[in-house]
Amino acid sequence: YAWLDTGTPESLLDASNFIHTIEKRQGSKISCPEEIALEKGWVTKNELLESIEKINNPYNDYLRNL
């Protein structure tokens, strides 16, 4: 766990850079609600794919590869 204070523009930038670095190094998203729902069994892989099929962006590319 990490506490990220975002009360100032500088600390918000620091938090953003931290998240970006962690996601890039680990190859996974931090706090991805769709991934959590899939892991908990709240949605199926097919339901997830259906919900993102019309949108093409890097986030959905990540979800397709789960």
VMD Tcl script that builds the backbone (N, CA, C; Angstrom):
set m [mol new atoms 198]
animate dup $m
set s [atomselect $m all]
$s set {name element resname resid chain x y z} {
  {N N TYR 1 A 0.831 -1.173 0.000}
  {CA C TYR 1 A 0.000 0.000 0.000}
  {C C TYR 1 A 0.878 1.240 0.000}
  {N N ALA 2 A 0.350 2.275 -0.616}
  {CA C ALA 2 A 1.055 3.550 -0.636}
  {C C ALA 2 A 0.037 4.669 -0.502}
  {N N TRP 3 A 0.320 5.623 0.357}
  {CA C TRP 3 A -0.541 6.796 0.494}
  {C C TRP 3 A 0.005 7.860 -0.439}
  {N N LEU 4 A -0.867 8.359 -1.318}
  {CA C LEU 4 A -0.458 9.374 -2.270}
  {C C LEU 4 A -1.276 10.631 -2.024}
  {N N ASP 5 A -0.652 11.646 -1.459}
  {CA C ASP 5 A -1.318 12.916 -1.206}
  {C C ASP 5 A -1.423 13.675 -2.528}
  {N N THR 6 A -2.611 14.138 -2.842}
  {CA C THR 6 A -2.811 14.862 -4.097}
  {C C THR 6 A -3.421 16.239 -3.846}
  {N N GLY 7 A -3.046 16.840 -2.733}
  {CA C GLY 7 A -3.625 18.127 -2.344}
  {C C GLY 7 A -3.055 19.335 -3.059}
  {N N THR 8 A -1.951 19.166 -3.755}
  {CA C THR 8 A -1.364 20.288 -4.495}
  {C C THR 8 A -1.086 19.827 -5.927}
  {N N PRO 9 A -0.965 20.769 -6.851}
  {CA C PRO 9 A -0.635 20.358 -8.214}
  {C C PRO 9 A 0.653 19.529 -8.292}
  {N N GLU 10 A 1.651 19.889 -7.520}
  {CA C GLU 10 A 2.920 19.151 -7.534}
  {C C GLU 10 A 2.745 17.738 -6.993}
  {N N SER 11 A 1.993 17.591 -5.887}
  {CA C SER 11 A 1.805 16.251 -5.328}
  {C C SER 11 A 0.904 15.399 -6.229}
  {N N LEU 12 A -0.025 16.030 -6.939}
  {CA C LEU 12 A -0.843 15.294 -7.900}
  {C C LEU 12 A 0.019 14.762 -9.041}
  {N N LEU 13 A 0.944 15.573 -9.515}
  {CA C LEU 13 A 1.869 15.133 -10.552}
  {C C LEU 13 A 2.757 13.998 -10.039}
  {N N ASP 14 A 3.247 14.122 -8.813}
  {CA C ASP 14 A 4.068 13.060 -8.221}
  {C C ASP 14 A 3.289 11.744 -8.144}
  {N N ALA 15 A 2.037 11.811 -7.716}
  {CA C ALA 15 A 1.203 10.612 -7.610}
  {C C ALA 15 A 0.968 10.006 -8.995}
  {N N SER 16 A 0.696 10.843 -9.966}
  {CA C SER 16 A 0.483 10.371 -11.337}
  {C C SER 16 A 1.728 9.672 -11.873}
  {N N ASN 17 A 2.879 10.266 -11.650}
  {CA C ASN 17 A 4.135 9.659 -12.108}
  {C C ASN 17 A 4.402 8.329 -11.407}
  {N N PHE 18 A 4.076 8.247 -10.129}
  {CA C PHE 18 A 4.252 7.015 -9.368}
  {C C PHE 18 A 3.373 5.893 -9.952}
  {N N ILE 19 A 2.103 6.194 -10.167}
  {CA C ILE 19 A 1.177 5.205 -10.721}
  {C C ILE 19 A 1.634 4.760 -12.108}
  {N N HIS 20 A 2.025 5.713 -12.924}
  {CA C HIS 20 A 2.501 5.400 -14.273}
  {C C HIS 20 A 3.702 4.455 -14.219}
  {N N THR 21 A 4.638 4.734 -13.352}
  {CA C THR 21 A 5.842 3.911 -13.228}
  {C C THR 21 A 5.508 2.491 -12.785}
  {N N ILE 22 A 4.665 2.363 -11.775}
  {CA C ILE 22 A 4.288 1.035 -11.270}
  {C C ILE 22 A 3.564 0.238 -12.353}
  {N N GLU 23 A 2.590 0.859 -13.029}
  {CA C GLU 23 A 1.848 0.147 -14.063}
  {C C GLU 23 A 2.752 -0.269 -15.215}
  {N N LYS 24 A 3.657 0.599 -15.592}
  {CA C LYS 24 A 4.570 0.287 -16.701}
  {C C LYS 24 A 5.512 -0.857 -16.326}
  {N N ARG 25 A 6.063 -0.839 -15.133}
  {CA C ARG 25 A 7.015 -1.873 -14.717}
  {C C ARG 25 A 6.349 -3.219 -14.482}
  {N N GLN 26 A 5.144 -3.209 -13.909}
  {CA C GLN 26 A 4.483 -4.459 -13.552}
  {C C GLN 26 A 3.570 -4.991 -14.649}
  {N N GLY 27 A 3.229 -4.148 -15.604}
  {CA C GLY 27 A 2.369 -4.579 -16.696}
  {C C GLY 27 A 0.926 -4.813 -16.296}
  {N N SER 28 A 0.517 -4.251 -15.174}
  {CA C SER 28 A -0.870 -4.374 -14.746}
  {C C SER 28 A -1.376 -3.012 -14.301}
  {N N LYS 29 A -2.699 -2.876 -14.287}
  {CA C LYS 29 A -3.328 -1.621 -13.910}
  {C C LYS 29 A -3.574 -1.597 -12.411}
  {N N ILE 30 A -3.518 -0.414 -11.855}
  {CA C ILE 30 A -3.821 -0.226 -10.441}
  {C C ILE 30 A -5.286 0.155 -10.319}
  {N N SER 31 A -6.009 -0.588 -9.494}
  {CA C SER 31 A -7.417 -0.320 -9.207}
  {C C SER 31 A -8.272 -0.313 -10.469}
  {N N CYS 32 A -8.235 -1.404 -11.189}
  {CA C CYS 32 A -9.019 -1.593 -12.411}
  {C C CYS 32 A -10.324 -2.288 -12.025}
  {N N PRO 33 A -11.460 -1.565 -11.989}
  {CA C PRO 33 A -12.707 -2.176 -11.519}
  {C C PRO 33 A -13.149 -3.378 -12.351}
  {N N GLU 34 A -12.937 -3.331 -13.649}
  {CA C GLU 34 A -13.322 -4.456 -14.500}
  {C C GLU 34 A -12.503 -5.702 -14.188}
  {N N GLU 35 A -11.229 -5.533 -13.944}
  {CA C GLU 35 A -10.367 -6.665 -13.600}
  {C C GLU 35 A -10.767 -7.250 -12.248}
  {N N ILE 36 A -11.076 -6.402 -11.307}
  {CA C ILE 36 A -11.501 -6.862 -9.982}
  {C C ILE 36 A -12.805 -7.648 -10.095}
  {N N ALA 37 A -13.760 -7.115 -10.872}
  {CA C ALA 37 A -15.042 -7.801 -11.054}
  {C C ALA 37 A -14.845 -9.175 -11.694}
  {N N LEU 38 A -13.947 -9.261 -12.663}
  {CA C LEU 38 A -13.660 -10.532 -13.319}
  {C C LEU 38 A -13.039 -11.520 -12.332}
  {N N GLU 39 A -12.068 -11.070 -11.551}
  {CA C GLU 39 A -11.399 -11.941 -10.580}
  {C C GLU 39 A -12.349 -12.418 -9.488}
  {N N LYS 40 A -13.304 -11.573 -9.090}
  {CA C LYS 40 A -14.253 -11.933 -8.031}
  {C C LYS 40 A -15.412 -12.780 -8.554}
  {N N GLY 41 A -15.492 -12.936 -9.874}
  {CA C GLY 41 A -16.567 -13.724 -10.457}
  {C C GLY 41 A -17.870 -12.960 -10.602}
  {N N TRP 42 A -17.812 -11.640 -10.488}
  {CA C TRP 42 A -19.017 -10.822 -10.607}
  {C C TRP 42 A -19.436 -10.657 -12.063}
  {N N VAL 43 A -18.502 -10.800 -12.979}
  {CA C VAL 43 A -18.787 -10.784 -14.420}
  {C C VAL 43 A -17.996 -11.916 -15.056}
  {N N THR 44 A -18.486 -12.380 -16.187}
  {CA C THR 44 A -17.754 -13.405 -16.928}
  {C C THR 44 A -16.851 -12.716 -17.948}
  {N N LYS 45 A -15.936 -13.488 -18.497}
  {CA C LYS 45 A -15.050 -12.957 -19.542}
  {C C LYS 45 A -15.875 -12.470 -20.734}
  {N N ASN 46 A -16.905 -13.230 -21.095}
  {CA C ASN 46 A -17.758 -12.835 -22.218}
  {C C ASN 46 A -18.509 -11.540 -21.935}
  {N N GLU 47 A -19.017 -11.375 -20.719}
  {CA C GLU 47 A -19.705 -10.130 -20.358}
  {C C GLU 47 A -18.753 -8.937 -20.438}
  {N N LEU 48 A -17.544 -9.150 -19.965}
  {CA C LEU 48 A -16.548 -8.085 -20.027}
  {C C LEU 48 A -16.242 -7.729 -21.475}
  {N N LEU 49 A -16.002 -8.724 -22.293}
  {CA C LEU 49 A -15.681 -8.469 -23.698}
  {C C LEU 49 A -16.837 -7.786 -24.427}
  {N N GLU 50 A -18.063 -8.178 -24.136}
  {CA C GLU 50 A -19.228 -7.539 -24.751}
  {C C GLU 50 A -19.318 -6.068 -24.374}
  {N N SER 51 A -18.995 -5.753 -23.137}
  {CA C SER 51 A -19.124 -4.370 -22.668}
  {C C SER 51 A -18.067 -3.435 -23.264}
  {N N ILE 52 A -16.983 -3.986 -23.779}
  {CA C ILE 52 A -15.912 -3.132 -24.310}
  {C C ILE 52 A -15.725 -3.273 -25.811}
  {N N GLU 53 A -16.565 -4.081 -26.466}
  {CA C GLU 53 A -16.325 -4.395 -27.877}
  {C C GLU 53 A -16.395 -3.182 -28.807}
  {N N LYS 54 A -17.151 -2.154 -28.485}
  {CA C LYS 54 A -17.322 -1.017 -29.378}
  {C C LYS 54 A -16.309 0.098 -29.160}
  {N N ILE 55 A -15.470 -0.051 -28.177}
  {CA C ILE 55 A -14.498 0.993 -27.852}
  {C C ILE 55 A -13.096 0.453 -28.106}
  {N N ASN 56 A -12.295 1.215 -28.788}
  {CA C ASN 56 A -10.927 0.802 -29.090}
  {C C ASN 56 A -9.954 1.822 -28.491}
  {N N ASN 57 A -9.309 1.443 -27.413}
  {CA C ASN 57 A -8.294 2.278 -26.784}
  {C C ASN 57 A -7.350 1.386 -25.975}
  {N N PRO 58 A -6.239 1.924 -25.496}
  {CA C PRO 58 A -5.259 1.093 -24.774}
  {C C PRO 58 A -5.823 0.423 -23.514}
  {N N TYR 59 A -6.739 1.092 -22.823}
  {CA C TYR 59 A -7.333 0.499 -21.625}
  {C C TYR 59 A -8.118 -0.763 -21.992}
  {N N ASN 60 A -8.913 -0.701 -23.052}
  {CA C ASN 60 A -9.663 -1.875 -23.483}
  {C C ASN 60 A -8.750 -2.968 -24.016}
  {N N ASP 61 A -7.649 -2.586 -24.632}
  {CA C ASP 61 A -6.654 -3.590 -25.049}
  {C C ASP 61 A -6.145 -4.361 -23.844}
  {N N TYR 62 A -5.911 -3.653 -22.734}
  {CA C TYR 62 A -5.495 -4.301 -21.483}
  {C C TYR 62 A -6.560 -5.277 -21.012}
  {N N LEU 63 A -7.837 -4.836 -21.036}
  {CA C LEU 63 A -8.932 -5.691 -20.571}
  {C C LEU 63 A -9.093 -6.929 -21.450}
  {N N ARG 64 A -8.907 -6.781 -22.740}
  {CA C ARG 64 A -9.021 -7.935 -23.653}
  {C C ARG 64 A -7.957 -8.995 -23.355}
  {N N ASN 65 A -6.842 -8.568 -22.841}
  {CA C ASN 65 A -5.721 -9.488 -22.587}
  {C C ASN 65 A -5.729 -10.099 -21.181}
  {N N LEU 66 A -6.752 -9.802 -20.404}
  {CA C LEU 66 A -6.786 -10.379 -19.047}
  {C C LEU 66 A -6.922 -11.884 -19.113}
}
mol reanalyze $m
mol bondsrecalc $m
mol representation Tube
mol addrep $m
